[in-house]
Amino acid sequence: MEGRLADRAHKVLCAVVRDYIQTAYPVGSLRISKKYRLEMSSATVRNIFGDLEERGFLGQPYSSSGRVPTDRAFRYYVDCFLESRPPRRADRDLIRERVQGATTDVGEILHQTTRVLSQLSRYPSVVSGPRLFHHLFKRIDLIRLDGSRILMVLSSQGSTVHTRIIEEGISLTQKDLSRLAEQLSALLRGLSLREAKNKVLEELEAEKDQVDRILQRVFHGGRNDPEERLAQIYIEGQSQILAYPEFAEDMEKLKNFWNALEEKKILLQLLDKAMEVEGIQVYIGAENELDSMAACSFVASSYCRDGVPLGTIGVIGPKRMDYSRVIPLVEYTARLVGSKLQEIGP
C-alpha cells in the first residue's frame, strides 16, 4: 500500500481523482482550489501538481492542459482515501430481492447476480460459476461398459459433476469395480475434488497393479482433466461501456475491451486471480497484467460456501470508475450470493 502523502498533497491528489472520475476531463488548478474549498491558492495547487507529477501521480496530456491521474493516483485514492461503507439501502434491497428471490438453480442465481450488479454499478459485470475442483467430493462410481472401457462418474455433494470414459484393457469385474468405488468414496468423502485428486496421486505407487492403473486414469491431469475445464462465465451490461468517452471515442481501447470480454480464458485469468485472495480486490490498469485490460479497472470478490471460494463476482470499467459506489456493491453482492448458496445446500 502507498504511504500517505503530506496533508496538502493528499487533499489535492484526491480532489483531482474525484473530479476526473466525475468528468473524464483534465483537471485544472483553479477548478480544484475553488470547487473543493482546499483553502489554497491556485498557484499553490499548481506547485503541488508539479510535485505530484514528478512523483508519478499525475500526467499532463498536452502542454498547458490540466492534469489527469495515473494508475498510481487511482491506487492511492482507493487505498488511502476511500472508507469502507455499505451500499445504499435501496441498492441492498434490490440485490437481496434478485438474489434471494432466484430459484435454487445456481445458474439462475448467478445470472440474476450479473444483471443486478451491472444495473446498479452502470458498468459491465462478470461472474464465474463454481469451479469443479472446489466442489466437495461425495462419491465415485465405476461402471464397466465393455471389455476395454469403464465409465467413471465423479459426484459432488448434491449433483453429478463429471463423467469420463476410461479406455483400458483391465480385467476387473463390475463387482471389483463397485468395491473399489465404495472404498474410494469412503476415503475421500468431504474433501474437495482437488484435495481428493492430490490425496490419491500422492499415495499411489507407479502403476504396480490394475487398481493403480484405474486410479491414475481417474485422477491424472491432462487435456481431459476436469480441473482444466473452463468454468461458466456470466456477463451483463457490455454495452454500458459506450457511455464512457474514453472508450466510445477511442476505437483501440474499445476493441481491446471487447476482445477481453469475448475471450473466456482472459476473463478466467482475472476472475481466478481474484479468487485466490480473500476479500475485495481492485486491479487498476497495468495491475490486471493483461494488455487488453490496460485501460480498465476490475473490482472483484470471491463468493464462498462453507468458507470455500467457489467463484468470483466482479465489475469491469474505466480506470476512473466510481470506486466509492462499486466496491461496496461487489462486496455486498458476493456475501449475499455466498449466503444464498449456503442456504440451498450442497
C-alpha beads as a LAMMPS data file, in Angstrom:
LAMMPS data file: protein, C-alpha beads

346 atoms
345 bonds

1 atom types
1 bond types

-500.0 500.0 xlo xhi
-500.0 500.0 ylo yhi
-500.0 500.0 zlo zhi

Masses

1 110.0

Atoms # bond

1 1 1 0.000 0.000 0.000
2 1 1 1.203 3.515 -0.861
3 1 1 2.314 5.563 2.139
4 1 1 0.104 8.544 2.941
5 1 1 1.145 11.814 1.352
6 1 1 1.563 15.048 3.265
7 1 1 -1.792 16.618 4.087
8 1 1 -1.949 19.234 1.332
9 1 1 -0.706 16.864 -1.363
10 1 1 -3.208 14.256 -0.153
11 1 1 -6.114 16.695 -0.415
12 1 1 -5.084 17.945 -3.855
13 1 1 -4.497 14.483 -5.308
14 1 1 -7.784 13.076 -4.007
15 1 1 -9.641 16.134 -5.311
16 1 1 -8.090 15.623 -8.769
17 1 1 -9.087 11.957 -8.804
18 1 1 -12.636 12.688 -7.636
19 1 1 -13.069 15.398 -10.270
20 1 1 -11.641 13.258 -13.052
21 1 1 -13.935 10.377 -12.096
22 1 1 -16.894 12.723 -12.470
23 1 1 -15.907 14.499 -15.705
24 1 1 -13.254 12.457 -17.602
25 1 1 -11.515 15.756 -18.437
26 1 1 -8.076 17.025 -17.362
27 1 1 -8.290 18.936 -14.101
28 1 1 -7.011 22.492 -13.681
29 1 1 -5.601 24.075 -10.529
30 1 1 -8.130 26.914 -10.427
31 1 1 -11.050 24.488 -10.608
32 1 1 -9.632 22.378 -7.798
33 1 1 -8.896 25.289 -5.479
34 1 1 -12.405 26.725 -5.879
35 1 1 -14.624 23.632 -6.175
36 1 1 -13.148 21.675 -3.295
37 1 1 -12.507 24.561 -0.893
38 1 1 -8.960 23.491 -0.192
39 1 1 -8.030 26.879 1.309
40 1 1 -5.104 27.093 -1.100
41 1 1 -4.483 29.483 -3.948
42 1 1 -4.448 28.140 -7.491
43 1 1 -0.710 28.940 -7.596
44 1 1 -0.124 26.724 -4.551
45 1 1 -2.184 23.958 -6.154
46 1 1 -0.117 24.272 -9.355
47 1 1 3.059 23.810 -7.357
48 1 1 1.626 20.710 -5.736
49 1 1 0.570 19.494 -9.185
50 1 1 4.196 19.743 -10.283
51 1 1 5.422 17.755 -7.309
52 1 1 2.764 15.063 -7.799
53 1 1 3.642 14.837 -11.489
54 1 1 7.320 14.321 -10.665
55 1 1 6.330 11.530 -8.263
56 1 1 4.256 9.736 -10.883
57 1 1 0.766 10.523 -9.555
58 1 1 -0.347 12.942 -12.282
59 1 1 0.132 13.283 -16.024
60 1 1 -0.411 16.124 -18.489
61 1 1 -1.922 15.028 -21.825
62 1 1 -0.593 18.094 -23.646
63 1 1 1.122 21.370 -22.879
64 1 1 -0.936 23.877 -20.863
65 1 1 -3.690 21.333 -20.201
66 1 1 -4.883 20.255 -16.773
67 1 1 -3.700 17.074 -15.086
68 1 1 -5.053 13.554 -15.196
69 1 1 -4.488 10.849 -12.566
70 1 1 -2.138 7.963 -13.326
71 1 1 -2.657 4.353 -12.262
72 1 1 -0.627 5.169 -9.174
73 1 1 -3.007 8.003 -8.296
74 1 1 -6.066 5.783 -8.607
75 1 1 -4.348 3.167 -6.434
76 1 1 -3.573 5.801 -3.819
77 1 1 -7.167 7.045 -3.914
78 1 1 -8.562 3.531 -3.360
79 1 1 -6.083 2.632 -0.613
80 1 1 -5.733 5.909 1.270
81 1 1 -8.901 7.909 0.712
82 1 1 -11.924 5.661 0.367
83 1 1 -13.593 4.473 3.539
84 1 1 -15.458 1.198 3.872
85 1 1 -19.211 1.685 3.837
86 1 1 -22.283 -0.374 2.939
87 1 1 -24.206 0.185 -0.298
88 1 1 -27.229 2.448 -0.200
89 1 1 -30.304 0.877 1.331
90 1 1 -32.237 0.870 -1.961
91 1 1 -29.338 -0.932 -3.641
92 1 1 -29.125 -3.521 -0.866
93 1 1 -32.853 -4.151 -1.095
94 1 1 -32.723 -4.689 -4.862
95 1 1 -29.730 -7.036 -4.668
96 1 1 -31.415 -9.042 -1.917
97 1 1 -34.639 -9.216 -3.909
98 1 1 -32.904 -10.506 -7.059
99 1 1 -30.508 -12.951 -5.390
100 1 1 -32.741 -14.282 -2.626
101 1 1 -35.731 -14.362 -4.975
102 1 1 -33.945 -16.537 -7.515
103 1 1 -34.660 -20.247 -7.738
104 1 1 -32.338 -22.798 -6.161
105 1 1 -30.649 -23.272 -9.538
106 1 1 -27.075 -21.988 -9.247
107 1 1 -27.031 -20.781 -12.861
108 1 1 -30.158 -18.688 -12.329
109 1 1 -28.743 -17.202 -9.123
110 1 1 -25.548 -16.134 -10.870
111 1 1 -27.423 -14.832 -13.918
112 1 1 -29.555 -12.609 -11.676
113 1 1 -26.411 -11.524 -9.861
114 1 1 -24.708 -10.253 -13.017
115 1 1 -27.854 -8.437 -14.134
116 1 1 -28.455 -6.562 -10.890
117 1 1 -24.780 -5.731 -10.394
118 1 1 -24.493 -4.250 -13.884
119 1 1 -27.750 -2.366 -13.424
120 1 1 -26.654 -0.757 -10.160
121 1 1 -22.992 -0.138 -10.964
122 1 1 -23.661 1.033 -14.544
123 1 1 -20.654 -0.985 -15.719
124 1 1 -20.307 -4.449 -17.241
125 1 1 -20.379 -7.205 -14.633
126 1 1 -18.893 -10.699 -14.804
127 1 1 -19.375 -13.742 -12.598
128 1 1 -17.648 -17.105 -12.809
129 1 1 -19.631 -20.213 -11.991
130 1 1 -18.378 -22.608 -9.315
131 1 1 -15.139 -24.265 -10.342
132 1 1 -15.428 -28.027 -10.411
133 1 1 -12.485 -28.833 -8.197
134 1 1 -13.722 -26.605 -5.392
135 1 1 -16.813 -28.798 -5.020
136 1 1 -16.849 -31.243 -2.126
137 1 1 -16.399 -34.863 -3.099
138 1 1 -19.354 -37.145 -2.457
139 1 1 -18.695 -40.366 -4.304
140 1 1 -17.212 -42.061 -7.306
141 1 1 -18.879 -44.727 -9.422
142 1 1 -17.066 -47.058 -11.823
143 1 1 -19.218 -48.843 -14.372
144 1 1 -17.941 -51.420 -16.855
145 1 1 -19.174 -50.670 -20.365
146 1 1 -17.381 -53.463 -22.230
147 1 1 -14.101 -55.353 -22.193
148 1 1 -11.910 -52.282 -22.599
149 1 1 -13.950 -49.324 -21.344
150 1 1 -15.030 -48.131 -17.890
151 1 1 -17.379 -45.209 -17.231
152 1 1 -16.290 -43.051 -14.325
153 1 1 -18.814 -40.719 -12.641
154 1 1 -17.500 -38.206 -10.106
155 1 1 -20.203 -36.651 -7.938
156 1 1 -20.051 -33.651 -5.666
157 1 1 -22.451 -33.133 -2.812
158 1 1 -25.817 -32.771 -4.485
159 1 1 -25.015 -33.278 -8.160
160 1 1 -23.021 -35.177 -10.765
161 1 1 -20.093 -33.045 -11.787
162 1 1 -18.035 -35.052 -14.249
163 1 1 -18.047 -38.206 -16.322
164 1 1 -15.201 -39.815 -18.192
165 1 1 -14.740 -42.987 -20.183
166 1 1 -11.529 -44.802 -19.295
167 1 1 -10.271 -46.902 -22.165
168 1 1 -8.013 -49.514 -20.622
169 1 1 -7.682 -53.273 -21.057
170 1 1 -8.421 -54.059 -17.390
171 1 1 -9.836 -57.394 -16.318
172 1 1 -11.592 -56.316 -13.100
173 1 1 -15.222 -57.364 -12.903
174 1 1 -18.076 -54.976 -12.176
175 1 1 -18.157 -56.368 -8.627
176 1 1 -14.474 -55.481 -8.185
177 1 1 -15.043 -52.011 -9.624
178 1 1 -18.012 -51.387 -7.333
179 1 1 -15.997 -52.438 -4.292
180 1 1 -13.156 -50.132 -5.313
181 1 1 -15.573 -47.250 -5.869
182 1 1 -17.099 -47.715 -2.399
183 1 1 -13.652 -47.737 -0.786
184 1 1 -12.650 -44.561 -2.599
185 1 1 -15.915 -42.827 -1.754
186 1 1 -15.467 -43.606 1.944
187 1 1 -11.831 -42.462 1.895
188 1 1 -12.367 -39.187 0.061
189 1 1 -15.872 -38.057 1.044
190 1 1 -15.942 -34.482 2.333
191 1 1 -12.725 -33.443 0.600
192 1 1 -12.729 -31.002 -2.255
193 1 1 -12.224 -32.709 -5.594
194 1 1 -8.768 -31.124 -5.838
195 1 1 -7.860 -32.474 -2.381
196 1 1 -9.222 -35.894 -3.352
197 1 1 -7.129 -35.932 -6.513
198 1 1 -3.968 -34.926 -4.666
199 1 1 -4.543 -37.454 -1.886
200 1 1 -4.901 -40.342 -4.320
201 1 1 -1.946 -39.371 -6.500
202 1 1 0.351 -38.876 -3.521
203 1 1 -0.413 -42.324 -2.128
204 1 1 -0.177 -44.290 -5.347
205 1 1 2.955 -46.099 -6.363
206 1 1 3.784 -46.145 -10.055
207 1 1 1.262 -48.490 -11.712
208 1 1 2.013 -51.594 -9.663
209 1 1 -1.313 -53.240 -10.443
210 1 1 -4.642 -52.828 -12.233
211 1 1 -6.218 -50.836 -9.410
212 1 1 -3.445 -48.253 -9.573
213 1 1 -3.873 -48.036 -13.334
214 1 1 -7.542 -47.187 -12.903
215 1 1 -6.863 -44.586 -10.219
216 1 1 -4.149 -42.947 -12.267
217 1 1 -6.574 -42.583 -15.178
218 1 1 -9.355 -41.276 -12.903
219 1 1 -7.334 -38.530 -11.228
220 1 1 -4.375 -37.894 -13.536
221 1 1 -4.210 -34.396 -15.063
222 1 1 -4.221 -33.774 -18.796
223 1 1 -6.356 -32.500 -21.592
224 1 1 -9.489 -34.059 -20.150
225 1 1 -8.724 -33.304 -16.527
226 1 1 -11.903 -31.806 -15.017
227 1 1 -9.758 -29.272 -13.192
228 1 1 -8.794 -27.797 -16.557
229 1 1 -12.350 -27.352 -17.815
230 1 1 -13.385 -23.733 -18.158
231 1 1 -15.986 -22.534 -15.710
232 1 1 -19.232 -20.996 -16.869
233 1 1 -18.970 -17.204 -17.145
234 1 1 -21.951 -14.878 -16.880
235 1 1 -21.646 -11.378 -18.416
236 1 1 -24.101 -8.491 -18.414
237 1 1 -24.012 -4.855 -19.466
238 1 1 -21.255 -4.929 -22.087
239 1 1 -22.794 -2.020 -23.972
240 1 1 -22.694 0.198 -20.865
241 1 1 -19.029 0.862 -21.556
242 1 1 -20.106 3.041 -24.507
243 1 1 -21.411 5.608 -22.022
244 1 1 -17.815 6.481 -21.132
245 1 1 -15.956 8.726 -23.613
246 1 1 -12.557 7.132 -23.074
247 1 1 -13.977 4.038 -24.773
248 1 1 -16.668 5.476 -27.028
249 1 1 -14.144 7.894 -28.597
250 1 1 -11.136 5.564 -28.735
251 1 1 -11.647 2.599 -31.037
252 1 1 -8.445 0.870 -29.947
253 1 1 -9.475 0.865 -26.279
254 1 1 -12.958 -0.266 -27.221
255 1 1 -11.619 -3.088 -29.379
256 1 1 -9.323 -4.313 -26.588
257 1 1 -12.183 -4.191 -24.115
258 1 1 -14.478 -6.252 -26.336
259 1 1 -11.712 -8.751 -27.030
260 1 1 -11.184 -9.231 -23.299
261 1 1 -14.884 -9.875 -22.718
262 1 1 -15.152 -12.276 -25.635
263 1 1 -12.047 -14.296 -24.748
264 1 1 -13.101 -16.650 -21.985
265 1 1 -9.573 -17.542 -20.947
266 1 1 -8.701 -13.881 -20.412
267 1 1 -11.695 -13.352 -18.179
268 1 1 -10.956 -16.506 -16.220
269 1 1 -7.412 -15.305 -15.586
270 1 1 -8.833 -12.175 -13.980
271 1 1 -11.562 -13.978 -12.076
272 1 1 -9.311 -16.764 -10.808
273 1 1 -6.644 -14.267 -9.742
274 1 1 -9.198 -12.510 -7.527
275 1 1 -10.456 -15.835 -6.137
276 1 1 -7.007 -16.661 -4.763
277 1 1 -7.105 -13.735 -2.311
278 1 1 -9.619 -13.192 0.461
279 1 1 -11.812 -10.106 0.404
280 1 1 -12.422 -7.362 -2.116
281 1 1 -9.752 -6.890 -4.780
282 1 1 -9.185 -3.853 -7.008
283 1 1 -6.931 -4.155 -10.056
284 1 1 -6.157 -0.875 -11.809
285 1 1 -4.767 -0.575 -15.331
286 1 1 -1.464 -2.443 -15.616
287 1 1 -2.225 -4.348 -12.405
288 1 1 -4.545 -6.519 -14.485
289 1 1 -1.379 -7.905 -16.147
290 1 1 -3.204 -8.100 -19.482
291 1 1 -2.592 -5.654 -22.334
292 1 1 -6.247 -5.775 -23.336
293 1 1 -7.233 -4.570 -19.856
294 1 1 -4.659 -1.779 -19.524
295 1 1 -7.339 0.922 -19.819
296 1 1 -9.657 -0.775 -17.323
297 1 1 -10.114 -1.364 -13.649
298 1 1 -11.524 -4.583 -12.239
299 1 1 -13.235 -4.784 -8.840
300 1 1 -13.880 -8.338 -7.679
301 1 1 -14.585 -10.584 -4.732
302 1 1 -14.913 -14.342 -4.385
303 1 1 -18.164 -15.881 -3.166
304 1 1 -17.885 -18.799 -0.777
305 1 1 -19.796 -21.713 0.725
306 1 1 -18.598 -23.304 3.952
307 1 1 -15.607 -20.980 3.764
308 1 1 -14.510 -22.437 0.406
309 1 1 -14.221 -19.984 -2.536
310 1 1 -16.393 -21.216 -5.401
311 1 1 -16.183 -18.427 -7.951
312 1 1 -15.747 -14.689 -8.409
313 1 1 -18.070 -11.712 -8.815
314 1 1 -16.668 -8.615 -10.500
315 1 1 -17.248 -5.314 -12.273
316 1 1 -15.105 -4.038 -15.157
317 1 1 -14.989 -0.399 -16.112
318 1 1 -12.729 2.536 -16.963
319 1 1 -9.916 3.354 -14.561
320 1 1 -11.953 6.357 -13.449
321 1 1 -14.835 4.152 -12.345
322 1 1 -16.801 5.252 -9.293
323 1 1 -14.911 3.098 -6.795
324 1 1 -16.834 4.508 -3.838
325 1 1 -20.004 3.017 -5.293
326 1 1 -18.690 -0.121 -6.989
327 1 1 -16.565 -1.577 -4.184
328 1 1 -19.414 -1.767 -1.626
329 1 1 -21.779 -3.196 -4.272
330 1 1 -19.398 -6.009 -5.230
331 1 1 -18.519 -6.792 -1.612
332 1 1 -22.155 -6.927 -0.501
333 1 1 -23.282 -8.963 -3.516
334 1 1 -20.544 -11.567 -3.025
335 1 1 -21.547 -12.068 0.604
336 1 1 -25.211 -12.384 -0.332
337 1 1 -24.543 -14.929 -3.089
338 1 1 -22.449 -16.976 -0.662
339 1 1 -25.281 -16.896 1.867
340 1 1 -27.787 -17.967 -0.787
341 1 1 -25.640 -20.927 -1.835
342 1 1 -25.147 -21.873 1.821
343 1 1 -28.901 -21.742 2.309
344 1 1 -29.769 -24.041 -0.596
345 1 1 -27.156 -26.557 0.481
346 1 1 -24.544 -28.501 -1.421

Bonds

1 1 1 2
2 1 2 3
3 1 3 4
4 1 4 5
5 1 5 6
6 1 6 7
7 1 7 8
8 1 8 9
9 1 9 10
10 1 10 11
11 1 11 12
12 1 12 13
13 1 13 14
14 1 14 15
15 1 15 16
16 1 16 17
17 1 17 18
18 1 18 19
19 1 19 20
20 1 20 21
21 1 21 22
22 1 22 23
23 1 23 24
24 1 24 25
25 1 25 26
26 1 26 27
27 1 27 28
28 1 28 29
29 1 29 30
30 1 30 31
31 1 31 32
32 1 32 33
33 1 33 34
34 1 34 35
35 1 35 36
36 1 36 37
37 1 37 38
38 1 38 39
39 1 39 40
40 1 40 41
41 1 41 42
42 1 42 43
43 1 43 44
44 1 44 45
45 1 45 46
46 1 46 47
47 1 47 48
48 1 48 49
49 1 49 50
50 1 50 51
51 1 51 52
52 1 52 53
53 1 53 54
54 1 54 55
55 1 55 56
56 1 56 57
57 1 57 58
58 1 58 59
59 1 59 60
60 1 60 61
61 1 61 62
62 1 62 63
63 1 63 64
64 1 64 65
65 1 65 66
66 1 66 67
67 1 67 68
68 1 68 69
69 1 69 70
70 1 70 71
71 1 71 72
72 1 72 73
73 1 73 74
74 1 74 75
75 1 75 76
76 1 76 77
77 1 77 78
78 1 78 79
79 1 79 80
80 1 80 81
81 1 81 82
82 1 82 83
83 1 83 84
84 1 84 85
85 1 85 86
86 1 86 87
87 1 87 88
88 1 88 89
89 1 89 90
90 1 90 91
91 1 91 92
92 1 92 93
93 1 93 94
94 1 94 95
95 1 95 96
96 1 96 97
97 1 97 98
98 1 98 99
99 1 99 100
100 1 100 101
101 1 101 102
102 1 102 103
103 1 103 104
104 1 104 105
105 1 105 106
106 1 106 107
107 1 107 108
108 1 108 109
109 1 109 110
110 1 110 111
111 1 111 112
112 1 112 113
113 1 113 114
114 1 114 115
115 1 115 116
116 1 116 117
117 1 117 118
118 1 118 119
119 1 119 120
120 1 120 121
121 1 121 122
122 1 122 123
123 1 123 124
124 1 124 125
125 1 125 126
126 1 126 127
127 1 127 128
128 1 128 129
129 1 129 130
130 1 130 131
131 1 131 132
132 1 132 133
133 1 133 134
134 1 134 135
135 1 135 136
136 1 136 137
137 1 137 138
138 1 138 139
139 1 139 140
140 1 140 141
141 1 141 142
142 1 142 143
143 1 143 144
144 1 144 145
145 1 145 146
146 1 146 147
147 1 147 148
148 1 148 149
149 1 149 150
150 1 150 151
151 1 151 152
152 1 152 153
153 1 153 154
154 1 154 155
155 1 155 156
156 1 156 157
157 1 157 158
158 1 158 159
159 1 159 160
160 1 160 161
161 1 161 162
162 1 162 163
163 1 163 164
164 1 164 165
165 1 165 166
166 1 166 167
167 1 167 168
168 1 168 169
169 1 169 170
170 1 170 171
171 1 171 172
172 1 172 173
173 1 173 174
174 1 174 175
175 1 175 176
176 1 176 177
177 1 177 178
178 1 178 179
179 1 179 180
180 1 180 181
181 1 181 182
182 1 182 183
183 1 183 184
184 1 184 185
185 1 185 186
186 1 186 187
187 1 187 188
188 1 188 189
189 1 189 190
190 1 190 191
191 1 191 192
192 1 192 193
193 1 193 194
194 1 194 195
195 1 195 196
196 1 196 197
197 1 197 198
198 1 198 199
199 1 199 200
200 1 200 201
201 1 201 202
202 1 202 203
203 1 203 204
204 1 204 205
205 1 205 206
206 1 206 207
207 1 207 208
208 1 208 209
209 1 209 210
210 1 210 211
211 1 211 212
212 1 212 213
213 1 213 214
214 1 214 215
215 1 215 216
216 1 216 217
217 1 217 218
218 1 218 219
219 1 219 220
220 1 220 221
221 1 221 222
222 1 222 223
223 1 223 224
224 1 224 225
225 1 225 226
226 1 226 227
227 1 227 228
228 1 228 229
229 1 229 230
230 1 230 231
231 1 231 232
232 1 232 233
233 1 233 234
234 1 234 235
235 1 235 236
236 1 236 237
237 1 237 238
238 1 238 239
239 1 239 240
240 1 240 241
241 1 241 242
242 1 242 243
243 1 243 244
244 1 244 245
245 1 245 246
246 1 246 247
247 1 247 248
248 1 248 249
249 1 249 250
250 1 250 251
251 1 251 252
252 1 252 253
253 1 253 254
254 1 254 255
255 1 255 256
256 1 256 257
257 1 257 258
258 1 258 259
259 1 259 260
260 1 260 261
261 1 261 262
262 1 262 263
263 1 263 264
264 1 264 265
265 1 265 266
266 1 266 267
267 1 267 268
268 1 268 269
269 1 269 270
270 1 270 271
271 1 271 272
272 1 272 273
273 1 273 274
274 1 274 275
275 1 275 276
276 1 276 277
277 1 277 278
278 1 278 279
279 1 279 280
280 1 280 281
281 1 281 282
282 1 282 283
283 1 283 284
284 1 284 285
285 1 285 286
286 1 286 287
287 1 287 288
288 1 288 289
289 1 289 290
290 1 290 291
291 1 291 292
292 1 292 293
293 1 293 294
294 1 294 295
295 1 295 296
296 1 296 297
297 1 297 298
298 1 298 299
299 1 299 300
300 1 300 301
301 1 301 302
302 1 302 303
303 1 303 304
304 1 304 305
305 1 305 306
306 1 306 307
307 1 307 308
308 1 308 309
309 1 309 310
310 1 310 311
311 1 311 312
312 1 312 313
313 1 313 314
314 1 314 315
315 1 315 316
316 1 316 317
317 1 317 318
318 1 318 319
319 1 319 320
320 1 320 321
321 1 321 322
322 1 322 323
323 1 323 324
324 1 324 325
325 1 325 326
326 1 326 327
327 1 327 328
328 1 328 329
329 1 329 330
330 1 330 331
331 1 331 332
332 1 332 333
333 1 333 334
334 1 334 335
335 1 335 336
336 1 336 337
337 1 337 338
338 1 338 339
339 1 339 340
340 1 340 341
341 1 341 342
342 1 342 343
343 1 343 344
344 1 344 345
345 1 345 346
